Amino acid sequence: MSWVQQYQPLGSVAMSALVAGIPLYILFFMLAVKRMAGHKAAFVATGTAVLLAIAAWGMPVDLAVGATLYGAAFGIFPIVWIVITAIWVYNMTVESGEFNIIKNSLAQITDDRRLQAIFIAFAFGSFIEGTAGFGTPVAITAAMLVGLGFNPLYAAGICLIANTAPVAFGAIGIPIVVAAKVTDLDMMTISAICGRQLPFLSIIVPIWLSVTMCGFKRTLEVLPAVIIAGVCFAGSQFLVSNYVGPYLPDIISAIVTILGLGLFLKVWKPKQTWHFPDEPPASQRTVASEFSGAEIFRAWTPYIILAIMVFLWGLDPIKDLLKPFGFTFEWPGLHNMVVKTAPIVAKDAPYGAVFNVNIGSAAGTAILIAGLISVIFMPGYGYGKASACLMRTIKQLKWPIVTIAMILGLAYIMNYSGMSSSMGLAFTATGSLFPFFSPILGWLGVFLTGSDTSSNALFGSLQKTTAQQIGVSPELCVAANSSGGVTGKMISPQSISVATAASNMVGKEGDIFRFTLPHSLAMLAFVAVLTLLQAYPLKWMLP
């Protein structure tokens, strides 16, 4: 017998929303105030959510347990699968000595930590976000920055901040595709609106990263380079999202930025090179090239292969080809047993729970194959060492694996019980100010789920319905859900768990949360004000 979701179990929208947020208040408090290890905070928050779902929202015990386990399973696959394989490739490059060559080659382009962060966290990370998404860019780039000698806290925090502007078009545009699908709105229009919001963030993110690292005064030393990076990315993102579609903005923008900044640095260098204060003095750092061009190319081969494989795995023909190498099944006792109702959906609809074990077409599999191919090019390294490295990597990630599974369990119990929708409905009471709160709803969705795609699936219909009721563009509010959502990625416990795993800061999730929270709120405020203006006085900006 199916169970119908309740969105106001405590009588009023406001009270229901306040109580629904209790697991999140606990998570915030434990991470930001108590600085508790992520897996412990996630365990308490998830347990609280299950109890609330049963006691206050009236969810049957078997459905509550099933939804939590379903979310945890999704955390293991495909999310943890991506993290394990990405960190494994990095660990192999370190063990084989190839990463030392990578560090040296980057120093030839620039030994400046500010510009290295823009190259790797912003530009290369955007390329990986565009091809794979779902935690992959943070896992790869944070590990690379730590390997280069970055302070681990800054490596994790910078990669999370950098992974904002590209998120809406991540994984070959999946967030926008899903937003259009669940709302039945024109995909190109949603893509174009996101492309008229996010470039404003994209153009300032490189400056933002540099100021975060060294302050405004020292950022002026590299201002020409950060402007080049921002303009290259933002300009490409606007053009591709508006005139090509949502599939390639990240990939093309990243390539243009890497080429543009790389060429610029051939003719311009900052007068002073900046490093973290706790790094060795300049006299102890070797900058001169020790390796030939062939050795440098060989060292970068794992990441070149990885980028190619992840790109190929994102193409529909490849996905179709690999689809038989996997299977799906309906989650026992949960699939279609929960019914979503108005106003979250236009008419009653069963809430599906189909687990997709797409082992062939998963991004983690692409990274695994890239790693296996890369072993061939690593001197003095073989598959025996690679296998041992994989086992050590899994052991290294044991607590992040638990944390990610718990966090996804929390997201799914809140979704299936209707608690997330109860919180979302509270925003619809804001009337004509709803466009301001529209990005905040997306931000909340990404914090809950760790995914802009999931946030769009969760709140897309609600955004559309509310916008139509108050007489503003439904496409704007749906796009703002995605644009606001990108600013929540850096504080999502799922993303933070990936970052701590990649930067060897397991147990320090609270420190990273405190590091990224002010940046997340500042960027969110910017998108919220912009959306409100675009709904009324700046309506001419919309397509």
C-alpha positions in Angstrom: 0.0 0.0 0.0 1.4 3.4 -1.0 2.0 6.3 1.3 1.1 9.9 0.4 3.6 12.6 1.4 2.5 15.3 3.8 3.9 18.8 3.5 2.3 20.5 6.5 2.1 17.7 9.1 2.4 20.3 12.0 -0.5 22.5 10.8 1.3 25.4 9.3 3.8 25.8 6.5 6.2 27.8 8.7 6.2 25.4 11.6 6.6 22.3 9.4 9.5 24.0 7.6 11.2 24.9 10.9 10.9 21.4 12.2 12.0 19.8 8.9 15.2 21.8 9.1 16.3 20.3 12.5 18.6 17.7 10.9 20.3 20.5 9.0 20.6 22.7 12.0 22.3 19.8 13.8 24.6 19.2 10.8 25.5 22.9 10.6 26.2 23.1 14.4 28.3 19.9 14.5 30.4 20.9 11.5 30.7 24.7 12.0 30.7 25.0 15.8 31.8 21.7 17.2 34.1 20.9 14.3 33.1 17.3 14.6 34.3 14.7 12.1 32.0 14.5 9.1 31.0 10.9 9.6 29.9 11.5 13.2 27.9 14.6 12.3 26.3 12.8 9.4 25.3 9.9 11.6 23.6 12.1 14.1 21.8 14.2 11.5 20.7 11.2 9.5 19.4 9.5 12.5 17.4 12.6 13.6 15.9 12.9 10.1 14.7 9.3 10.1 13.1 9.8 13.5 11.4 13.0 12.4 10.2 11.4 9.2 8.5 8.6 11.2 7.2 10.6 14.2 6.2 13.9 12.6 5.7 13.2 8.9 4.0 9.9 9.6 6.3 7.9 7.2 6.1 4.2 7.7 9.2 2.7 9.3 10.0 0.4 6.4 9.8 3.2 3.9 12.0 5.5 6.0 14.6 2.8 6.4 14.4 1.9 2.7 14.8 5.6 1.6 17.8 6.0 3.8 19.5 2.9 2.5 18.6 3.8 -1.1 20.4 7.1 -0.6 23.4 5.5 1.0 23.7 3.1 -1.8 23.7 6.0 -4.3 26.5 7.5 -2.3 28.5 4.4 -2.7 27.8 4.1 -6.4 28.4 6.2 -8.4 29.7 8.9 -6.0 32.3 7.0 -4.0 33.3 5.1 -7.1 34.4 8.4 -8.7 36.3 9.5 -5.6 38.2 6.2 -5.2 39.3 6.0 -8.8 40.3 9.7 -9.0 42.4 9.6 -5.9 43.9 6.2 -7.0 45.1 7.8 -10.3 46.7 10.7 -8.3 48.3 8.3 -5.8 49.9 6.3 -8.6 51.4 9.4 -10.1 52.9 10.2 -6.7 54.2 6.7 -6.1 55.8 6.4 -9.6 57.5 9.8 -9.3 55.6 11.3 -12.2 53.8 13.9 -10.1 57.2 15.4 -9.3 57.6 16.1 -13.0 54.0 17.5 -13.2 54.9 19.9 -10.3 58.1 21.0 -12.1 56.3 21.5 -15.4 53.7 23.7 -13.8 56.4 25.8 -12.2 57.8 26.4 -15.7 54.5 28.0 -16.7 54.2 29.8 -13.3 55.6 29.1 -9.9 53.1 31.5 -8.4 50.5 29.7 -6.2 47.8 32.1 -7.1 48.1 31.4 -10.8 48.6 27.6 -10.3 45.3 27.6 -8.3 43.5 29.4 -11.3 45.0 26.9 -13.8 44.2 23.8 -11.8 41.2 24.5 -9.5 39.4 26.9 -11.9 40.3 26.0 -15.5 41.2 22.3 -15.4 38.6 21.7 -12.7 35.9 23.3 -15.0 36.9 20.9 -17.8 36.5 17.9 -15.5 33.2 19.3 -14.2 32.0 19.7 -17.7 32.8 16.1 -18.6 32.0 14.3 -15.4 30.6 16.4 -12.6 29.3 14.7 -9.4 32.4 15.4 -7.2 35.0 14.4 -9.8 36.7 17.8 -10.3 37.2 18.5 -6.6 38.6 15.0 -6.0 41.2 15.4 -8.8 42.1 19.1 -8.4 42.4 19.1 -4.6 44.7 16.1 -4.7 46.8 17.9 -7.4 47.1 21.1 -5.4 48.2 19.2 -2.2 50.7 17.4 -4.3 52.1 20.7 -5.6 52.6 21.8 -2.0 49.5 23.8 -1.2 48.3 24.1 2.4 45.7 21.3 2.6 43.0 23.5 4.0 43.5 26.0 1.2 43.7 23.3 -1.4 40.3 21.9 -0.4 38.7 25.2 0.1 40.0 26.8 -3.1 38.8 23.8 -5.2 35.4 24.0 -3.6 35.1 27.8 -4.3 36.4 27.4 -7.8 33.8 24.6 -8.5 30.9 27.1 -8.6 30.4 28.8 -12.0 30.8 25.6 -14.0 28.4 23.4 -11.9 25.1 24.3 -13.7 26.5 23.0 -17.0 28.4 20.0 -15.4 28.4 16.5 -16.7 27.6 17.6 -20.3 24.8 19.9 -19.2 22.8 17.4 -17.1 21.5 19.9 -14.5 19.9 22.0 -17.2 18.6 19.0 -19.1 16.9 17.7 -15.9 15.5 21.1 -15.1 13.9 21.3 -18.5 12.6 17.7 -18.3 10.9 18.0 -14.9 9.3 21.4 -15.7 8.5 20.9 -19.4 10.1 24.2 -20.2 12.3 25.0 -23.2 15.8 23.8 -22.5 17.6 26.4 -24.6 15.8 29.2 -22.7 16.8 27.9 -19.3 20.4 27.5 -20.7 20.4 31.0 -22.0 19.2 32.5 -18.7 21.8 30.6 -16.7 24.3 31.9 -19.3 23.2 35.5 -18.4 23.6 35.0 -14.7 26.7 32.7 -14.1 29.2 34.7 -16.3 29.0 37.5 -13.7 30.3 34.9 -11.2 32.7 33.4 -13.6 34.5 36.7 -14.3 35.1 37.3 -10.6 35.9 33.8 -9.4 39.6 34.0 -10.4 40.0 37.3 -8.5 38.0 35.8 -5.6 40.4 32.8 -5.4 43.4 35.1 -5.4 42.0 37.4 -2.7 41.1 34.4 -0.6 44.7 33.2 -0.8 46.7 36.4 -0.4 44.4 39.4 0.1 43.4 42.2 -2.2 46.7 44.1 -2.3 48.7 41.1 -3.4 46.0 40.2 -5.9 46.8 43.4 -7.8 50.2 41.9 -8.7 48.4 39.3 -10.8 45.4 41.3 -11.9 46.1 41.2 -15.6 46.3 37.3 -15.5 43.1 36.9 -13.4 41.2 39.3 -15.7 42.3 37.2 -18.7 41.2 34.0 -17.0 37.8 35.5 -16.0 37.0 37.1 -19.3 38.0 34.0 -21.3 35.8 31.8 -19.2 32.8 34.1 -18.8 32.8 35.2 -22.4 32.9 31.6 -23.7 30.3 30.5 -21.1 27.9 33.2 -22.3 28.3 32.5 -26.0 28.1 28.7 -25.8 25.1 28.6 -23.3 23.1 31.1 -25.4 23.9 30.0 -28.9 24.9 26.4 -28.8 23.2 24.8 -25.8 23.9 23.5 -22.2 26.1 20.6 -23.2 29.5 22.2 -23.9 29.8 25.6 -22.0 32.2 24.2 -19.3 34.4 22.2 -21.7 34.8 25.0 -24.3 35.2 27.7 -21.6 37.9 25.6 -19.8 39.9 25.0 -23.0 39.7 28.7 -24.0 40.8 29.7 -20.5 43.7 27.3 -20.3 44.9 28.4 -23.8 44.3 32.1 -23.2 46.0 32.2 -19.8 48.9 29.9 -20.9 49.6 32.1 -23.9 49.4 35.3 -21.9 51.9 34.0 -19.3 54.4 33.3 -22.1 54.7 37.1 -22.5 53.9 38.3 -19.0 55.0 37.3 -15.5 54.1 38.8 -12.1 56.9 41.0 -10.6 56.7 39.0 -7.4 56.0 35.3 -7.1 53.7 34.4 -4.2 53.8 31.3 -2.0 52.1 30.4 1.2 53.9 31.8 4.3 54.6 28.3 5.7 56.4 27.1 2.6 60.2 26.8 2.4 62.1 30.0 1.4 62.6 30.7 -2.3 66.2 29.6 -2.1 65.1 26.0 -1.2 62.6 25.7 -4.1 63.9 24.3 -7.4 62.3 26.2 -10.3 64.7 25.4 -13.1 63.6 22.7 -15.4 65.0 19.2 -14.7 63.1 17.3 -17.3 62.8 17.0 -21.1 59.7 17.7 -23.0 59.1 14.0 -23.6 59.3 13.3 -19.9 56.9 16.1 -19.1 54.4 14.9 -21.7 54.7 11.3 -20.3 54.1 12.6 -16.7 50.9 14.4 -17.8 49.7 11.4 -19.8 47.5 10.0 -17.0 45.5 13.2 -16.7 45.4 13.6 -20.5 44.0 10.1 -20.8 41.6 10.8 -17.9 40.3 13.9 -19.5 39.8 12.1 -22.9 38.1 9.1 -21.3 35.8 11.2 -19.1 34.9 13.3 -22.1 34.1 10.2 -24.2 32.1 8.7 -21.4 29.9 11.8 -21.4 28.9 11.4 -25.1 25.5 9.8 -25.7 26.7 7.3 -28.4 29.3 6.0 -25.9 26.7 5.8 -23.1 24.4 3.8 -25.4 27.2 1.5 -26.3 28.1 0.9 -22.7 24.6 0.6 -21.4 24.5 -3.2 -21.6 27.4 -3.3 -19.2 25.2 -2.6 -16.2 21.7 -3.2 -14.8 18.9 -1.5 -13.0 16.5 -2.7 -10.3 13.6 -1.3 -8.4 14.5 -0.7 -4.8 12.6 -3.2 -2.7 9.7 -1.9 -0.7 10.3 1.7 -1.8 9.8 2.1 -5.6 6.5 3.8 -6.3 5.4 3.3 -2.7 5.6 7.0 -1.9 3.2 9.4 -3.7 4.1 13.1 -4.3 1.1 15.4 -4.4 0.2 19.1 -5.0 1.6 21.7 -4.9 5.0 20.0 -5.3 3.6 18.3 -8.5 0.6 19.3 -10.7 -1.1 15.9 -10.0 -0.4 12.9 -7.8 2.7 11.0 -9.0 4.4 8.0 -7.6 8.0 8.6 -6.4 10.2 6.1 -8.2 13.2 4.4 -6.7 15.2 2.7 -9.5 18.8 2.0 -8.7 21.1 2.2 -11.7 24.2 0.1 -11.5 25.6 1.5 -14.7 29.0 0.1 -14.1 30.0 0.4 -17.8 29.0 4.0 -18.4 29.8 5.4 -14.9 32.4 8.2 -14.8 34.3 6.3 -12.2 34.8 3.5 -14.7 36.2 5.9 -17.2 38.7 7.0 -14.6 39.5 3.4 -13.7 40.2 2.6 -17.3 42.3 5.7 -17.7 44.3 4.7 -14.7 44.9 1.2 -16.1 46.0 2.6 -19.4 48.3 5.1 -17.6 50.2 2.4 -15.8 51.8 1.5 -19.2 53.4 4.9 -19.3 54.7 5.0 -15.8 58.4 4.0 -15.6 59.2 1.3 -13.1 55.5 0.9 -12.3 53.3 -2.1 -13.0 49.9 -3.5 -12.4 51.0 -5.3 -9.2 51.9 -1.9 -7.7 48.8 -0.3 -9.1 46.6 -3.0 -7.5 48.3 -2.5 -4.1 47.9 1.3 -4.5 44.2 0.8 -5.1 43.8 -1.2 -1.9 45.7 1.5 0.0 43.5 4.2 -1.5 40.3 2.4 -0.4 41.7 2.1 3.1 42.7 5.8 3.1 39.1 6.7 2.1 37.2 4.5 4.6 35.8 7.4 6.7 34.9 9.6 3.6 33.1 6.6 2.2 31.0 6.3 5.3 30.4 10.1 5.4 29.3 10.3 1.8 26.9 7.3 2.2 25.4 8.9 5.4 24.9 12.3 3.7 23.2 10.8 0.7 21.0 8.8 3.1 20.1 12.1 4.8 19.2 13.7 1.5 17.0 10.8 0.4 15.1 10.4 3.6 14.3 14.1 3.6 13.2 13.9 -0.1 11.1 10.8 0.2 9.5 11.8 3.5 8.4 15.2 2.1 10.6 17.2 4.6 12.6 18.9 1.8 9.4 19.9 0.1 8.0 21.3 3.4 11.0 23.5 3.6 10.7 24.5 0.0 7.0 25.5 0.4 7.9 28.0 3.0 9.7 30.0 0.3 6.6 30.2 -1.8 4.9 32.4 0.8 7.2 35.3 -0.1 4.9 36.6 -2.9 6.5 39.1 -5.3 9.8 38.7 -3.6 10.0 35.0 -4.6 12.6 35.6 -7.3 15.0 36.7 -4.6 14.4 33.5 -2.7 14.4 31.3 -5.8 18.2 30.9 -5.9 18.1 30.3 -2.1 15.8 27.4 -2.7 18.3 26.0 -5.2 21.2 26.6 -2.8 19.3 24.6 -0.1 18.6 21.8 -2.6 22.3 21.5 -3.4 23.3 21.6 0.3 20.8 18.8 0.9 21.8 16.6 -2.0 25.3 17.7 -3.1 24.1 17.9 -6.7 22.7 20.7 -8.8 21.0 18.1 -10.9 19.2 16.6 -7.8 18.3 20.1 -6.6 16.7 20.9 -10.0 14.8 17.6 -9.9 13.6 18.3 -6.4 12.5 21.9 -6.7 12.1 22.6 -10.4 8.3 22.0 -10.5 7.8 24.1 -7.4 9.8 27.0 -8.9 7.8 26.9 -12.1 4.4 26.7 -10.3 5.2 29.6 -7.9 6.6 31.8 -10.7 3.4 31.4 -12.7 1.3 32.2 -9.7 3.1 35.5 -9.1 3.4 36.4 -12.8 7.1 36.3 -13.4 9.1 34.2 -15.9 9.0 30.5 -14.9 12.1 30.0 -16.9 13.9 32.6 -14.8 13.0 30.9 -11.5 13.9 27.5 -12.8 17.3 28.8 -14.1 17.8 30.6 -10.8 17.4 27.3 -9.0 20.4 26.0 -10.9 22.4 29.3 -10.6 21.8 29.6 -6.9 22.5 25.9 -6.5 26.0 26.3 -7.7 26.9 28.5 -4.7 25.7 25.7 -2.3 28.1 23.1 -3.8 31.0 24.3 -1.8 29.3 23.8 1.6 27.5 20.6 0.7 28.7 17.9 3.2 29.0 15.5 0.3 31.4 17.9 -1.6 33.3 18.6 1.6 33.7 14.9 2.2 35.2 14.5 -1.2 37.5 17.5 -0.6 38.8 16.2 2.7 39.5 12.8 1.2 41.4 14.3 -1.7 43.4 16.7 0.5 44.1 14.2 3.3 42.1 16.2 5.8 39.7 13.5 7.0 38.1 14.5 10.3 38.6 18.2 9.5 35.3 18.7 7.6 34.2 21.4 10.1 37.3 23.5 9.3 36.5 23.4 5.6 32.9 24.1 6.2 33.8 27.2 8.2 36.3 28.2 5.4 33.7 28.0 2.6 30.5 29.2 4.3 31.1 33.0 4.0 32.0 32.6 0.3 28.9 30.5 -0.3 26.6 33.1 1.3 28.3 36.0 -0.4 27.9 34.4 -3.9 24.3 33.4 -3.1 23.4 36.9 -2.1 24.8 38.2 -5.4 22.7 35.7 -7.5 19.6 36.3 -5.4 19.8 40.1 -6.0 20.5 39.6 -9.7 17.5 37.3 -10.1 15.2 39.7 -8.4 16.4 42.5 -10.7 16.0 40.3 -13.8 12.5 39.5 -12.7 11.4 43.1 -12.8 13.6 46.2 -13.7 16.2 44.2 -15.7 13.7 41.9 -17.5 15.3 43.0 -20.8 18.3 40.8 -19.9 16.2 37.7 -20.4 16.0 35.9 -23.8 
